[in-house]
Amino acid sequence: MNTNSVQKLTRLAMLLALGVLLNYAEAVLLPTALIAPGVKLGLANTVGLIVLFLYDDQTFLFYGFLRVLMTSLFTGFGFNFLIAIAGFLVASLMVILVKSWKQLSIFGLSMIAAVFHGVGQIGMVSWLYQSIYMVNYLPILMVSSLMAGLVIAKLSQQVLYRVEKVLM
């Protein structure tokens, strides 16, 4: 293994640890079920956006999958895992597709990721509970997702600005 691959692996391991920590901390310390069920800021998605912009699409997908998997070690592998992995897959595939068009900024990509994460989750919940009526919750989830996507994009933009200054 050369120095560059060791550095990349080390950075990704630290980013993964940070993503898992933020995801777990948000679930435990910042319960947002008082606002609306399933609505949360998604602080760990900041790290995901950073990985998307610093590395390639495959690394982004691998990082995201590992983050969902490792977070599930703490939260359990039941319905929560299935809902999380569905949200991750739909959001990630849409972001990679739209990113390839090179038309949107980090804000657009973050909002698309947030909205489609909710779409994937609602789809999985509808399938798990065999109830199409879960789609009635999409408008609430989409509005909150757009707001969260803006906040996550701004945080990611600031981190990337500082990281790129250090790496350049």
Secondary structure, DSSP 8 states (H G I E B T S, - for coil): --HHHHHHHHHHHHHHHHHHHHHHHHHHH---TTTSTT----THHHHHHHHHHHS-HHHHHHHHHHHHHHHHHHH-SSHHHHHHHHHHHHHHHHHHHHHHTT---HHHHHHHHHHHHHHHHHHHHHHHTT-GGGGGGHHHHHHHHHHHHHHHHHHHHHHHHHHHHHH-
